[in-house]
Amino acid sequence: MNKDQAKGHMKDIAGKVQDKAGEITGSPEQQVKGKAKQVEGKMQKGLGDAKNIVENSKDNPGSDK
């Protein structure tokens, strides 16, 4: 797991917590912020996944068979 994957995963979790806290407290603003943080985390994790694929393909050329 690379740095972007880990940070993205943590942002996603933090966003879920913030979303749920907003739901419990009745704060739509916090829910929206939480959902936005989740999206940001998923995007960052996706970037990390892509970097991982590129690095693996550099280390193992021709391994995609």
FIFI-761882 format. One record per residue (C-alpha): residue in three letters; x, y, z. Coordinates in nm, 2 decimals. Layout:
N
{site Ala; {X; Y; Z}},
...
This chain:
65
{site Met; {0.00; 0.00; 0.00}},
{site Asn; {0.15; 0.33; -0.10}},
{site Lys; {0.11; 0.67; 0.07}},
{site Asp; {-0.18; 0.79; -0.15}},
{site Gln; {-0.38; 0.46; -0.10}},
{site Ala; {-0.34; 0.49; 0.28}},
{site Lys; {-0.42; 0.87; 0.30}},
{site Gly; {-0.72; 0.81; 0.07}},
{site His; {-0.85; 0.53; 0.28}},
{site Met; {-0.82; 0.74; 0.60}},
{site Lys; {-1.00; 1.04; 0.43}},
{site Asp; {-1.28; 0.81; 0.33}},
{site Ile; {-1.32; 0.68; 0.68}},
{site Ala; {-1.30; 1.03; 0.83}},
{site Gly; {-1.57; 1.14; 0.58}},
{site Lys; {-1.80; 0.85; 0.68}},
{site Val; {-1.76; 0.95; 1.04}},
{site Gln; {-1.83; 1.32; 0.97}},
{site Asp; {-2.13; 1.22; 0.75}},
{site Lys; {-2.28; 1.00; 1.03}},
{site Ala; {-2.21; 1.27; 1.29}},
{site Gly; {-2.40; 1.52; 1.08}},
{site Glu; {-2.68; 1.28; 1.04}},
{site Ile; {-2.70; 1.22; 1.42}},
{site Thr; {-2.68; 1.59; 1.51}},
{site Gly; {-2.91; 1.70; 1.23}},
{site Ser; {-2.65; 1.90; 1.05}},
{site Pro; {-2.68; 1.88; 0.67}},
{site Glu; {-2.37; 2.09; 0.63}},
{site Gln; {-2.16; 1.83; 0.81}},
{site Gln; {-2.32; 1.55; 0.61}},
{site Val; {-2.22; 1.73; 0.29}},
{site Lys; {-1.87; 1.79; 0.41}},
{site Gly; {-1.84; 1.43; 0.51}},
{site Lys; {-1.96; 1.31; 0.17}},
{site Ala; {-1.72; 1.54; 0.00}},
{site Lys; {-1.43; 1.41; 0.21}},
{site Gln; {-1.54; 1.05; 0.12}},
{site Val; {-1.52; 1.14; -0.25}},
{site Glu; {-1.18; 1.30; -0.21}},
{site Gly; {-1.06; 1.00; -0.02}},
{site Lys; {-1.18; 0.76; -0.29}},
{site Met; {-1.02; 0.97; -0.56}},
{site Gln; {-0.69; 0.98; -0.38}},
{site Lys; {-0.70; 0.60; -0.32}},
{site Gly; {-0.77; 0.55; -0.69}},
{site Leu; {-0.47; 0.76; -0.77}},
{site Gly; {-0.26; 0.55; -0.54}},
{site Asp; {-0.40; 0.23; -0.70}},
{site Ala; {-0.30; 0.37; -1.04}},
{site Lys; {0.05; 0.46; -0.92}},
{site Asn; {0.08; 0.11; -0.78}},
{site Ile; {-0.02; -0.05; -1.11}},
{site Val; {0.24; 0.16; -1.30}},
{site Glu; {0.51; 0.08; -1.05}},
{site Asn; {0.43; -0.29; -1.07}},
{site Ser; {0.44; -0.29; -1.44}},
{site Lys; {0.78; -0.12; -1.44}},
{site Asp; {0.91; -0.38; -1.20}},
{site Asn; {0.76; -0.68; -1.39}},
{site Pro; {0.74; -0.60; -1.76}},
{site Gly; {0.53; -0.85; -1.95}},
{site Ser; {0.36; -0.98; -1.64}},
{site Asp; {0.02; -0.88; -1.76}},
{site Lys; {-0.03; -1.21; -1.94}},
